[in-house]
Amino acid sequence: MKPYKLKHIPTGLYFQPFKHKGSHFSKKGKIYQTKANILNLKYFSDGSTRSVITIFVHEKTLIYKEFKNILIWVSSHDESLLKTETLTSDWVIEEI
């Protein structure tokens, strides 16, 4: 399989695993070399279809400051952690 990244079309940002005090969104993104990624997890454990991908971000990150008015952010379980839900159809696999 060719290396690829997961790109969010509306923002142009890439998906990455969440890091401490970071974000799921990134301008560089994670490079995948296997089929295992968030888009391939199409079903929840109860069998229902996954139609959204939840993105978490800390409010002090540059990504949040730049995109806070583009996406709808809501509070999370952590005071400084915000989340937004994106449609799975808004994501594409971009080969490198």
CNS distance restraints for C-alpha pairs under 8 A (distance, minus, plus):
assign (resid   1 and name CA) (resid  33 and name CA) 6.31 0.50 0.50
assign (resid   1 and name CA) (resid  34 and name CA) 6.63 0.50 0.50
assign (resid   1 and name CA) (resid  35 and name CA) 7.97 0.50 0.50
assign (resid   2 and name CA) (resid  33 and name CA) 6.39 0.50 0.50
assign (resid   2 and name CA) (resid  95 and name CA) 6.69 0.50 0.50
assign (resid   2 and name CA) (resid  96 and name CA) 7.35 0.50 0.50
assign (resid   3 and name CA) (resid  31 and name CA) 6.31 0.50 0.50
assign (resid   3 and name CA) (resid  32 and name CA) 5.56 0.50 0.50
assign (resid   3 and name CA) (resid  33 and name CA) 4.70 0.50 0.50
assign (resid   3 and name CA) (resid  34 and name CA) 7.85 0.50 0.50
assign (resid   3 and name CA) (resid  95 and name CA) 5.99 0.50 0.50
assign (resid   3 and name CA) (resid  96 and name CA) 5.68 0.50 0.50
assign (resid   4 and name CA) (resid  31 and name CA) 5.61 0.50 0.50
assign (resid   4 and name CA) (resid  32 and name CA) 5.34 0.50 0.50
assign (resid   4 and name CA) (resid  33 and name CA) 6.66 0.50 0.50
assign (resid   4 and name CA) (resid  93 and name CA) 6.42 0.50 0.50
assign (resid   4 and name CA) (resid  94 and name CA) 5.34 0.50 0.50
assign (resid   4 and name CA) (resid  95 and name CA) 4.13 0.50 0.50
assign (resid   4 and name CA) (resid  96 and name CA) 5.21 0.50 0.50
assign (resid   5 and name CA) (resid  14 and name CA) 6.85 0.50 0.50
assign (resid   5 and name CA) (resid  15 and name CA) 7.45 0.50 0.50
assign (resid   5 and name CA) (resid  29 and name CA) 6.56 0.50 0.50
assign (resid   5 and name CA) (resid  30 and name CA) 6.12 0.50 0.50
assign (resid   5 and name CA) (resid  31 and name CA) 5.17 0.50 0.50
assign (resid   5 and name CA) (resid  32 and name CA) 6.08 0.50 0.50
assign (resid   5 and name CA) (resid  93 and name CA) 5.89 0.50 0.50
assign (resid   5 and name CA) (resid  94 and name CA) 5.24 0.50 0.50
assign (resid   5 and name CA) (resid  95 and name CA) 6.46 0.50 0.50
assign (resid   5 and name CA) (resid  96 and name CA) 7.30 0.50 0.50
assign (resid   6 and name CA) (resid  14 and name CA) 5.52 0.50 0.50
assign (resid   6 and name CA) (resid  15 and name CA) 5.55 0.50 0.50
assign (resid   6 and name CA) (resid  29 and name CA) 7.49 0.50 0.50
assign (resid   6 and name CA) (resid  30 and name CA) 7.82 0.50 0.50
assign (resid   6 and name CA) (resid  91 and name CA) 6.56 0.50 0.50
assign (resid   6 and name CA) (resid  92 and name CA) 5.83 0.50 0.50
assign (resid   6 and name CA) (resid  93 and name CA) 4.88 0.50 0.50
assign (resid   6 and name CA) (resid  94 and name CA) 6.12 0.50 0.50
assign (resid   7 and name CA) (resid  12 and name CA) 6.34 0.50 0.50
assign (resid   7 and name CA) (resid  13 and name CA) 5.81 0.50 0.50
assign (resid   7 and name CA) (resid  14 and name CA) 4.45 0.50 0.50
assign (resid   7 and name CA) (resid  15 and name CA) 6.49 0.50 0.50
assign (resid   7 and name CA) (resid  91 and name CA) 5.49 0.50 0.50
assign (resid   7 and name CA) (resid  92 and name CA) 5.35 0.50 0.50
assign (resid   7 and name CA) (resid  93 and name CA) 6.34 0.50 0.50
assign (resid   7 and name CA) (resid  94 and name CA) 6.55 0.50 0.50
assign (resid   8 and name CA) (resid  12 and name CA) 5.45 0.50 0.50
assign (resid   8 and name CA) (resid  13 and name CA) 5.43 0.50 0.50
assign (resid   8 and name CA) (resid  14 and name CA) 5.94 0.50 0.50
assign (resid   8 and name CA) (resid  15 and name CA) 7.48 0.50 0.50
assign (resid   8 and name CA) (resid  90 and name CA) 5.81 0.50 0.50
assign (resid   8 and name CA) (resid  91 and name CA) 4.58 0.50 0.50
assign (resid   8 and name CA) (resid  92 and name CA) 6.67 0.50 0.50
assign (resid   9 and name CA) (resid  13 and name CA) 7.44 0.50 0.50
assign (resid   9 and name CA) (resid  90 and name CA) 5.61 0.50 0.50
assign (resid   9 and name CA) (resid  91 and name CA) 5.93 0.50 0.50
assign (resid   9 and name CA) (resid  92 and name CA) 7.11 0.50 0.50
assign (resid  10 and name CA) (resid  90 and name CA) 6.91 0.50 0.50
assign (resid  11 and name CA) (resid  67 and name CA) 7.96 0.50 0.50
assign (resid  12 and name CA) (resid  27 and name CA) 7.86 0.50 0.50
assign (resid  13 and name CA) (resid  25 and name CA) 5.96 0.50 0.50
assign (resid  13 and name CA) (resid  26 and name CA) 5.62 0.50 0.50
assign (resid  13 and name CA) (resid  27 and name CA) 5.26 0.50 0.50
assign (resid  13 and name CA) (resid  28 and name CA) 7.69 0.50 0.50
assign (resid  13 and name CA) (resid  29 and name CA) 7.61 0.50 0.50
assign (resid  14 and name CA) (resid  25 and name CA) 5.59 0.50 0.50
assign (resid  14 and name CA) (resid  26 and name CA) 5.13 0.50 0.50
assign (resid  14 and name CA) (resid  27 and name CA) 5.95 0.50 0.50
assign (resid  14 and name CA) (resid  28 and name CA) 6.41 0.50 0.50
assign (resid  14 and name CA) (resid  29 and name CA) 4.65 0.50 0.50
assign (resid  14 and name CA) (resid  30 and name CA) 7.47 0.50 0.50
assign (resid  15 and name CA) (resid  24 and name CA) 5.59 0.50 0.50
assign (resid  15 and name CA) (resid  25 and name CA) 5.08 0.50 0.50
assign (resid  15 and name CA) (resid  26 and name CA) 6.21 0.50 0.50
assign (resid  15 and name CA) (resid  29 and name CA) 5.39 0.50 0.50
assign (resid  15 and name CA) (resid  30 and name CA) 6.57 0.50 0.50
assign (resid  16 and name CA) (resid  23 and name CA) 7.72 0.50 0.50
assign (resid  16 and name CA) (resid  24 and name CA) 5.06 0.50 0.50
assign (resid  16 and name CA) (resid  25 and name CA) 6.16 0.50 0.50
assign (resid  16 and name CA) (resid  26 and name CA) 6.50 0.50 0.50
assign (resid  16 and name CA) (resid  29 and name CA) 5.17 0.50 0.50
assign (resid  16 and name CA) (resid  30 and name CA) 5.03 0.50 0.50
assign (resid  17 and name CA) (resid  23 and name CA) 7.95 0.50 0.50
assign (resid  17 and name CA) (resid  24 and name CA) 5.75 0.50 0.50
assign (resid  17 and name CA) (resid  30 and name CA) 7.57 0.50 0.50
assign (resid  18 and name CA) (resid  22 and name CA) 6.39 0.50 0.50
assign (resid  18 and name CA) (resid  23 and name CA) 5.49 0.50 0.50
assign (resid  18 and name CA) (resid  24 and name CA) 4.93 0.50 0.50
assign (resid  18 and name CA) (resid  56 and name CA) 7.48 0.50 0.50
assign (resid  19 and name CA) (resid  23 and name CA) 6.47 0.50 0.50
assign (resid  19 and name CA) (resid  24 and name CA) 7.70 0.50 0.50
assign (resid  21 and name CA) (resid  57 and name CA) 7.77 0.50 0.50
assign (resid  21 and name CA) (resid  58 and name CA) 5.78 0.50 0.50
assign (resid  21 and name CA) (resid  61 and name CA) 7.71 0.50 0.50
assign (resid  22 and name CA) (resid  57 and name CA) 6.00 0.50 0.50
assign (resid  22 and name CA) (resid  58 and name CA) 5.79 0.50 0.50
assign (resid  22 and name CA) (resid  61 and name CA) 6.49 0.50 0.50
assign (resid  23 and name CA) (resid  55 and name CA) 7.63 0.50 0.50
assign (resid  23 and name CA) (resid  56 and name CA) 5.79 0.50 0.50
assign (resid  23 and name CA) (resid  57 and name CA) 4.12 0.50 0.50
assign (resid  23 and name CA) (resid  58 and name CA) 6.31 0.50 0.50
assign (resid  23 and name CA) (resid  61 and name CA) 7.48 0.50 0.50
assign (resid  23 and name CA) (resid  63 and name CA) 7.54 0.50 0.50
assign (resid  24 and name CA) (resid  55 and name CA) 5.66 0.50 0.50
assign (resid  24 and name CA) (resid  56 and name CA) 5.77 0.50 0.50
assign (resid  24 and name CA) (resid  57 and name CA) 6.38 0.50 0.50
assign (resid  25 and name CA) (resid  29 and name CA) 7.34 0.50 0.50
assign (resid  25 and name CA) (resid  55 and name CA) 7.32 0.50 0.50
assign (resid  25 and name CA) (resid  57 and name CA) 7.59 0.50 0.50
assign (resid  25 and name CA) (resid  63 and name CA) 7.11 0.50 0.50
assign (resid  26 and name CA) (resid  63 and name CA) 7.25 0.50 0.50
assign (resid  32 and name CA) (resid  36 and name CA) 7.94 0.50 0.50
assign (resid  32 and name CA) (resid  37 and name CA) 7.64 0.50 0.50
assign (resid  35 and name CA) (resid  40 and name CA) 7.22 0.50 0.50
assign (resid  36 and name CA) (resid  40 and name CA) 6.38 0.50 0.50
assign (resid  37 and name CA) (resid  41 and name CA) 6.96 0.50 0.50
assign (resid  38 and name CA) (resid  53 and name CA) 7.76 0.50 0.50
assign (resid  39 and name CA) (resid  88 and name CA) 6.88 0.50 0.50
assign (resid  39 and name CA) (resid  91 and name CA) 7.92 0.50 0.50
assign (resid  41 and name CA) (resid  50 and name CA) 7.52 0.50 0.50
assign (resid  42 and name CA) (resid  49 and name CA) 5.90 0.50 0.50
assign (resid  42 and name CA) (resid  50 and name CA) 5.05 0.50 0.50
assign (resid  42 and name CA) (resid  51 and name CA) 7.75 0.50 0.50
assign (resid  43 and name CA) (resid  47 and name CA) 5.62 0.50 0.50
assign (resid  43 and name CA) (resid  48 and name CA) 5.60 0.50 0.50
assign (resid  43 and name CA) (resid  49 and name CA) 4.61 0.50 0.50
assign (resid  43 and name CA) (resid  50 and name CA) 5.15 0.50 0.50
assign (resid  44 and name CA) (resid  48 and name CA) 5.51 0.50 0.50
assign (resid  44 and name CA) (resid  49 and name CA) 6.42 0.50 0.50
assign (resid  44 and name CA) (resid  50 and name CA) 6.32 0.50 0.50
assign (resid  50 and name CA) (resid  88 and name CA) 7.72 0.50 0.50
assign (resid  51 and name CA) (resid  87 and name CA) 5.83 0.50 0.50
assign (resid  51 and name CA) (resid  88 and name CA) 5.49 0.50 0.50
assign (resid  51 and name CA) (resid  89 and name CA) 7.81 0.50 0.50
assign (resid  52 and name CA) (resid  85 and name CA) 5.95 0.50 0.50
assign (resid  52 and name CA) (resid  86 and name CA) 5.28 0.50 0.50
assign (resid  52 and name CA) (resid  87 and name CA) 4.34 0.50 0.50
assign (resid  52 and name CA) (resid  88 and name CA) 5.19 0.50 0.50
assign (resid  53 and name CA) (resid  85 and name CA) 5.61 0.50 0.50
assign (resid  53 and name CA) (resid  86 and name CA) 5.22 0.50 0.50
assign (resid  53 and name CA) (resid  87 and name CA) 6.20 0.50 0.50
assign (resid  53 and name CA) (resid  88 and name CA) 6.13 0.50 0.50
assign (resid  54 and name CA) (resid  83 and name CA) 6.67 0.50 0.50
assign (resid  54 and name CA) (resid  84 and name CA) 5.78 0.50 0.50
assign (resid  54 and name CA) (resid  85 and name CA) 4.45 0.50 0.50
assign (resid  54 and name CA) (resid  86 and name CA) 6.33 0.50 0.50
assign (resid  55 and name CA) (resid  83 and name CA) 5.44 0.50 0.50
assign (resid  55 and name CA) (resid  84 and name CA) 5.31 0.50 0.50
assign (resid  55 and name CA) (resid  85 and name CA) 6.10 0.50 0.50
assign (resid  55 and name CA) (resid  86 and name CA) 7.37 0.50 0.50
assign (resid  56 and name CA) (resid  81 and name CA) 6.69 0.50 0.50
assign (resid  56 and name CA) (resid  82 and name CA) 5.68 0.50 0.50
assign (resid  56 and name CA) (resid  83 and name CA) 4.41 0.50 0.50
assign (resid  56 and name CA) (resid  84 and name CA) 6.69 0.50 0.50
assign (resid  57 and name CA) (resid  61 and name CA) 7.34 0.50 0.50
assign (resid  57 and name CA) (resid  63 and name CA) 7.99 0.50 0.50
assign (resid  57 and name CA) (resid  64 and name CA) 6.69 0.50 0.50
assign (resid  57 and name CA) (resid  81 and name CA) 5.73 0.50 0.50
assign (resid  57 and name CA) (resid  82 and name CA) 5.37 0.50 0.50
assign (resid  57 and name CA) (resid  83 and name CA) 6.25 0.50 0.50
assign (resid  58 and name CA) (resid  64 and name CA) 7.16 0.50 0.50
assign (resid  58 and name CA) (resid  80 and name CA) 5.63 0.50 0.50
assign (resid  58 and name CA) (resid  81 and name CA) 4.54 0.50 0.50
assign (resid  58 and name CA) (resid  82 and name CA) 6.05 0.50 0.50
assign (resid  59 and name CA) (resid  64 and name CA) 5.80 0.50 0.50
assign (resid  59 and name CA) (resid  65 and name CA) 7.28 0.50 0.50
assign (resid  59 and name CA) (resid  80 and name CA) 5.74 0.50 0.50
assign (resid  59 and name CA) (resid  81 and name CA) 6.24 0.50 0.50
assign (resid  59 and name CA) (resid  82 and name CA) 6.55 0.50 0.50
assign (resid  60 and name CA) (resid  64 and name CA) 6.97 0.50 0.50
assign (resid  60 and name CA) (resid  65 and name CA) 7.20 0.50 0.50
assign (resid  60 and name CA) (resid  80 and name CA) 7.84 0.50 0.50
assign (resid  61 and name CA) (resid  65 and name CA) 6.50 0.50 0.50
assign (resid  62 and name CA) (resid  66 and name CA) 6.07 0.50 0.50
assign (resid  63 and name CA) (resid  67 and name CA) 6.08 0.50 0.50
assign (resid  64 and name CA) (resid  68 and name CA) 5.22 0.50 0.50
assign (resid  67 and name CA) (resid  71 and name CA) 6.55 0.50 0.50
assign (resid  68 and name CA) (resid  72 and name CA) 7.43 0.50 0.50
assign (resid  68 and name CA) (resid  73 and name CA) 7.13 0.50 0.50
assign (resid  71 and name CA) (resid  84 and name CA) 7.02 0.50 0.50
assign (resid  72 and name CA) (resid  84 and name CA) 5.99 0.50 0.50
assign (resid  73 and name CA) (resid  82 and name CA) 6.05 0.50 0.50
assign (resid  73 and name CA) (resid  83 and name CA) 5.44 0.50 0.50
assign (resid  73 and name CA) (resid  84 and name CA) 4.95 0.50 0.50
assign (resid  74 and name CA) (resid  82 and name CA) 5.56 0.50 0.50
assign (resid  74 and name CA) (resid  83 and name CA) 5.48 0.50 0.50
assign (resid  74 and name CA) (resid  84 and name CA) 6.47 0.50 0.50
assign (resid  75 and name CA) (resid  79 and name CA) 6.95 0.50 0.50
assign (resid  75 and name CA) (resid  80 and name CA) 7.97 0.50 0.50
assign (resid  75 and name CA) (resid  81 and name CA) 6.61 0.50 0.50
assign (resid  75 and name CA) (resid  82 and name CA) 4.79 0.50 0.50
assign (resid  75 and name CA) (resid  83 and name CA) 6.42 0.50 0.50
assign (resid  76 and name CA) (resid  80 and name CA) 7.97 0.50 0.50
assign (resid  76 and name CA) (resid  81 and name CA) 5.62 0.50 0.50
assign (resid  76 and name CA) (resid  82 and name CA) 5.23 0.50 0.50
assign (resid  76 and name CA) (resid  83 and name CA) 6.18 0.50 0.50
assign (resid  77 and name CA) (resid  81 and name CA) 7.27 0.50 0.50
assign (resid  78 and name CA) (resid  82 and name CA) 7.84 0.50 0.50
assign (resid  86 and name CA) (resid  90 and name CA) 6.90 0.50 0.50
assign (resid  87 and name CA) (resid  91 and name CA) 7.49 0.50 0.50
